[in-house]
């Protein structure tokens, strides 16, 4: 007999399943949690995309000019992008209120 949705436990979940509604992460503004924000000096940018590859939130993408930039709606200000940037394009600055 199949279990109803309310009778399932964590042991019944398949590997790699998503527990929340699909795509629901996009509706949560997580950028309000940060105390620092990335700032950019695009003159030094070589458009390598290492910042985007290493962003734990996946909130960095190319802008119109092809430079990579964080979406401040989702950016938590962790600074990983700044540490991984080989040309030091990204620096972290205190968030202003």
BADONU-819219 format. One record per residue: residue in one letter; y negated, x negated, z negated of N, C-alpha, C, O in turn. Coordinates in steps of 0.05 Angstrom, whole numbers, plus 32768, in hexadecimal, padded with zeros to 4 digits. Layout:
N
NODE resn  nyy  nxx  nzz cayy caxx cazz  cyy  cxx  czz  oyy  oxx  ozz
NODE    A    Y    X    Z    Y    X    Z    Y    X    Z    Y    X    Z
...
! end
This chain:
97
NODE resn  nyy  nxx  nzz cayy caxx cazz  cyy  cxx  czz  oyy  oxx  ozz
NODE    X 8017 7FEF 8000 8000 8000 8000 7FE7 7FEE 8000 7FE5 7FDC 7FEF
NODE    X 7FD5 7FF3 8012 7FBD 7FE3 8015 7FA9 7FE9 7FFE 7FA7 8000 7FF5
NODE    X 7F9C 7FD5 7FF4 7F89 7FD8 7FDF 7F6E 7FE3 7FEA 7F67 7FDC 8001
NODE    X 7F61 7FF3 7FDB 7F47 7FFC 7FE4 7F33 7FE6 7FE0 7F39 7FD2 7FD3
NODE    X 7F1B 7FE8 7FEC 7F06 7FD4 7FEA 7EFF 7FCD 7FCD 7EF9 7FB6 7FC7
NODE    X 7F00 7FE0 7FBC 7EF9 7FDC 7FA0 7F0F 7FD0 7F8F 7F0A 7FC8 7F78
NODE    X 7F27 7FCF 7F99 7F3D 7FC3 7F8B 7F42 7FA6 7F92 7F53 7F99 7F86
NODE    X 7F34 7F9B 7FA6 7F38 7F80 7FAE 7F2D 7F6C 7F9A 7F19 7F71 7F8D
NODE    X 7F3B 7F56 7F96 7F31 7F40 7F85 7F2B 7F28 7F96 7F2F 7F29 7FAF
NODE    X 7F20 7F13 7F8B 7F1A 7EFA 7F9A 7F33 7EEF 7FA7 7F31 7EE1 7FBB
NODE    X 7F4A 7EF3 7F9B 7F63 7EE9 7FA7 7F6A 7EF6 7FC1 7F79 7EEB 7FD1
NODE    X 7F5F 7F0E 7FC5 7F65 7F1D 7FDE 7F53 7F15 7FF5 7F57 7F1D 800C
NODE    X 7F3E 7F06 7FEF 7F2B 7EFD 8004 7F38 7EE8 8016 7F46 7ED6 800C
NODE    X 7F32 7EEA 802F 7F3C 7ED6 8042 7F2A 7EBD 8041 7F13 7EBF 803B
NODE    X 7F36 7EA6 8048 7F26 7E8E 8048 7F0F 7E90 805D 7F14 7E98 8073
NODE    X 7EF7 7E89 8054 7EE0 7E89 8066 7ED3 7EA5 8068 7EC2 7EA8 8079
NODE    X 7EDB 7EB8 8058 7ECF 7ED2 805B 7EB3 7ED3 804F 7EAC 7EC2 803F
NODE    X 7EA3 7EE6 8058 7E88 7EEA 804E 7E89 7F02 803B 7E92 7F18 8043
NODE    X 7E80 7EFE 8023 7E82 7F13 800F 7E6B 7F28 8011 7E6F 7F3F 800C
NODE    X 7E53 7F1F 8019 7E3D 7F31 801C 7E3D 7F3F 8038 7E4E 7F38 8048
NODE    X 7E2B 7F51 803C 7E2A 7F5E 8056 7E24 7F48 806B 7E13 7F37 8066
NODE    X 7E30 7F49 8082 7E2B 7F35 8097 7E0D 7F34 809E 7E01 7F48 80A3
NODE    X 7E03 7F1B 809F 7DE7 7F17 80A6 7DD3 7F1F 8091 7DBB 7F1F 8097
NODE    X 7DDB 7F24 8079 7DC8 7F2E 8065 7DB7 7F17 805A 7DA1 7F1D 804F
NODE    X 7DBE 7EFE 805E 7DAE 7EE7 8053 7D93 7EE7 8060 7D80 7EDE 8053
NODE    X 7D90 7EF0 8078 7D76 7EEF 8086 7D61 7F01 8079 7D49 7EFC 807D
NODE    X 7D69 7F14 8069 7D56 7F26 805D 7D4B 7F1C 8042 7D39 7F28 8037
NODE    X 7D56 7F06 8038 7D4E 7EFC 801E 7D3B 7EE5 8021 7D42 7ED0 802B
NODE    X 7D22 7EE9 8019 7D0E 7ED4 801A 7D13 7EBF 8004 7D0B 7EC4 7FED
NODE    X 7D20 7EAA 800B 7D27 7E96 7FF7 7D12 7E80 7FF4 7D14 7E6F 7FE2
NODE    X 7CFE 7E7F 8006 7CEA 7E6A 8006 7CD7 7E6D 7FEE 7CC8 7E5A 7FE9
NODE    X 7CD7 7E83 7FE0 7CC5 7E86 7FC9 7CCE 7E76 7FB1 7CC0 7E75 7F9D
NODE    X 7CE6 7E6A 7FB2 7CF0 7E5B 7F9C 7CE6 7E3F 7F9A 7CE9 7E32 7F86
NODE    X 7CDB 7E35 7FB0 7CD5 7E18 7FB1 7CBC 7E10 7FA2 7CAA 7E20 7F9D
NODE    X 7CBC 7DF7 7F99 7CA4 7DEC 7F8C 7C98 7DD7 7F9F 7C81 7DCE 7F9B
NODE    X 7CA7 7DCE 7FB3 7C9D 7DBC 7FC7 7CA3 7DC6 7FE3 7CB5 7DD6 7FE6
NODE    X 7C93 7DBD 7FF6 7C97 7DC6 8012 7C96 7DAE 8024 7C88 7D9B 801E
NODE    X 7CA4 7DAF 803B 7CA3 7D99 804E 7C89 7D9A 805E 7C7F 7DAF 8066
NODE    X 7C7D 7D83 8062 7C65 7D80 8073 7C6D 7D6D 808A 7C7E 7D5C 8086
NODE    X 7C60 7D6F 80A1 7C69 7D60 80B8 7C53 7D50 80C5 7C3C 7D58 80C5
NODE    X 7C5B 7D38 80CF 7C49 7D27 80E0 7C58 7D25 80FA 7C66 7D11 80FF
NODE    X 7C54 7D39 810C 7C63 7D3A 8124 7C5D 7D23 8138 7C6C 7D1F 814B
NODE    X 7C48 7D14 8133 7C42 7CFC 8144 7C59 7CE8 8143 7C5E 7CD9 8156
NODE    X 7C67 7CE7 812C 7C7C 7CD4 8128 7C98 7CE0 812F 7CAC 7CD1 8130
NODE    X 7C99 7CFA 8135 7CB3 7D07 8139 7CC0 7CFE 8153 7CB3 7CFE 8168
NODE    X 7CDA 7CF8 8152 7CE9 7CF0 816A 7CFC 7D07 8172 7D0C 7D04 8185
NODE    X 7CF9 7D1E 8165 7D08 7D36 816C 7D27 7D32 816B 7D35 7D3D 817B
NODE    X 7D2F 7D23 8157 7D4C 7D1D 8154 7D5C 7D34 8149 7D74 7D37 814E
NODE    X 7D4F 7D45 8138 7D5C 7D5C 812D 7D6D 7D56 8114 7D7B 7D68 810B
NODE    X 7D6B 7D3E 8109 7D7B 7D38 80F1 7D72 7D49 80D9 7D82 7D4F 80C8
NODE    X 7D59 7D50 80D9 7D4F 7D62 80C3 7D5E 7D7C 80C4 7D67 7D87 80B0
NODE    X 7D61 7D87 80DC 7D6E 7DA1 80DF 7D8C 7D9F 80D9 7D97 7DB1 80CC
NODE    X 7D98 7D89 80E2 7DB5 7D86 80DD 7DBC 7D83 80BF 7DD1 7D8B 80B6
NODE    X 7DA9 7D78 80B0 7DAE 7D73 8093 7DA3 7D89 8081 7DA8 7D88 8069
NODE    X 7D94 7D9B 808B 7D88 7DB0 807B 7D9E 7DC2 806F 7DAC 7DCF 807E
NODE    X 7DA1 7DC3 8054 7DB6 7DD3 8049 7DB2 7DF1 804D 7DC5 7E01 804B
NODE    X 7D99 7DFA 8052 7D94 7E16 8057 7D95 7E1E 8074 7D97 7E36 807B
NODE    X 7D95 7E0A 8086 7D96 7E10 80A3 7D7D 7E1E 80AC 7D7D 7E2D 80BF
NODE    X 7D66 7E18 809F 7D4D 7E26 80A6 7D3B 7E15 80B7 7D23 7E1C 80BB
NODE    X 7D44 7DFE 80C2 7D33 7DED 80D3 7D3C 7DF1 80F0 7D53 7DF0 80F6
NODE    X 7D28 7DF4 8101 7D2D 7DF7 811D 7D16 7DED 812D 7D01 7DE7 8122
NODE    X 7D1A 7DEB 8148 7D04 7DE0 8159 7CED 7DF4 815C 7CF2 7E0C 815E
NODE    X 7CD5 7DEA 815C 7CBD 7DFA 8162 7CB8 7DFA 8180 7CC8 7DEF 818F
NODE    X 7CA2 7E04 8189 7C9C 7E06 81A6 7C9A 7DEA 81B3 7CA0 7DE7 81CB
NODE    X 7C92 7DD6 81A4 7C8F 7DBB 81AF 7CA9 7DAB 81AD 7CAA 7D94 81B6
NODE    X 7CBD 7DB6 81A1 7CD7 7DA8 819E 7CDA 7D98 8184 7CEE 7D8B 8180
NODE    X 7CC5 7D99 8173 7CC7 7D8C 8159 7CD5 7D9F 8146 7CD3 7DB7 8149
NODE    X 7CE4 7D93 8134 7CF3 7DA4 8121 7CE2 7DAA 8109 7CD4 7D99 80FE
NODE    X 7CE3 7DC3 8100 7CD2 7DCD 80EB 7CE1 7DE2 80DB 7CF1 7DF1 80E5
NODE    X 7CDC 7DE2 80C0 7CE9 7DF5 80AF 7CDC 7E11 80B0 7CC4 7E13 80B3
NODE    X 7CEC 7E25 80AD 7CE3 7E41 80AB 7CDD 7E45 808D 7CEF 7E45 807D
NODE    X 7CC3 7E47 8086 7CBB 7E48 806A 7CC4 7E62 805C 7CC3 7E63 8044
NODE    X 7CCE 7E76 806B 7CD9 7E8E 805F 7CF2 7E87 8050 7CF8 7E93 803B
NODE    X 7D02 7E73 805A 7D1B 7E6C 804E 7D1C 7E51 8041 7D2D 7E4C 8030
NODE    X 7D0A 7E3F 8047 7D0A 7E24 803C 7D07 7E24 801E 7CF4 7E30 8013
NODE    X 7D19 7E16 8010 7D18 7E15 7FF3 7D0B 7DFB 7FE9 7D08 7DF8 7FD1
NODE    X 7D02 7DEA 7FFB 7CF4 7DD2 7FF3 7D05 7DBC 7FE6 7CFC 7DAE 7FD5
NODE    X 7D1E 7DBA 7FEE 7D31 7DA7 7FE2 7D2B 7D8A 7FE9 7D31 7D78 7FDA
NODE    X 7D1E 7D86 8000 7D17 7D6B 8009 7D2C 7D5C 8018 7D28 7D44 801E
NODE    X 7D43 7D68 801D 7D58 7D5A 802C 7D4D 7D52 8048 7D53 7D3C 8051
NODE    X 7D3E 7D63 8055 7D34 7D5D 8070 7D22 7D44 806F 7D23 7D33 8080
NODE    X 7D12 7D41 805A 7D00 7D2B 8057 7D10 7D11 8053 7D09 7CFC 805E
NODE    X 7D25 7D12 8043 7D35 7CFA 803D 7D45 7CF2 8056 7D4B 7CDA 8059
NODE    X 7D4D 7D04 8067 7D5E 7CFE 807E 7D4E 7CF7 8097 7D59 7CEC 80AA
NODE    X 7D34 7CFC 8097 7D23 7CF6 80AF 7D20 7CD8 80B3 7D15 7CCA 80A2
NODE    X 7D2B 7CCD 80C9 7D2A 7CB0 80CD 7D0E 7CA5 80D2 7D09 7C8D 80CD
NODE    X 7CFB 7CB5 80DC 7CE0 7CAC 80E2 7CCC 7CB5 80CD 7CB4 7CB1 80D1
NODE    X 7CD5 7CC1 80B8 7CC4 7CCA 80A2 7CAE 7CDD 80AB 7C97 7CDC 80A2
NODE    X 7CB5 7CEF 80BD 7CA3 7D04 80C7 7C9E 7D18 80B1 7C87 7D23 80AE
NODE    X 7CB2 7D1D 80A1 7CB1 7D32 808C 7CAC 7D26 8071 7CBA 7D14 8069
NODE    X 7C98 7D30 8063 7C93 7D29 8047 7C91 7D43 8037 7C8B 7D58 8042
NODE    X 7C97 7D41 801E 7C97 7D59 800D 7C7C 7D5A 7FFE 7C73 7D45 7FF4
NODE    X 7C70 7D71 7FFD 7C57 7D75 7FF0 7C5A 7D8C 7FDB 7C6B 7D9E 7FDF
NODE    X 7C4B 7D8B 7FC6 7C4C 7DA0 7FB2 7C44 7DBB 7FBF 7C31 7DBC 7FCF
NODE    X 7C52 7DD0 7FB8 7C4D 7DEB 7FC3 7C33 7DF5 7FB6 7C2F 7DF2 7F9D
NODE    X 7C21 7E00 7FC5 7C09 7E0B 7FBB 7C0D 7E29 7FB6 7C1B 7E36 7FC6
NODE    X 7C00 7E34 7FA2 7C03 7E51 7F9C 7BEF 7E61 7FAC 7BEF 7E79 7FAA
! end
